[in-house]
């Protein structure tokens, strides 16, 4: 199902343990999403999120 999504996605890794599981990186790969750690997100001053409603046609296809 995730591979059928046609939207831009960002996965933010909130893991803080010394030994990370890496599940967020894998999820980002599956979704075709951009992967960011919390540290990267905090350093990016120009980051913004834009949400758009799905078209009725796109809603029916899900």
Secondary structure, DSSP 8 states (H G I E B T S, - for coil): -GGG--S--EEEE---SSS---HHHHHHHHHT-EEEEHHHHHH-TT---------HHHHHH-
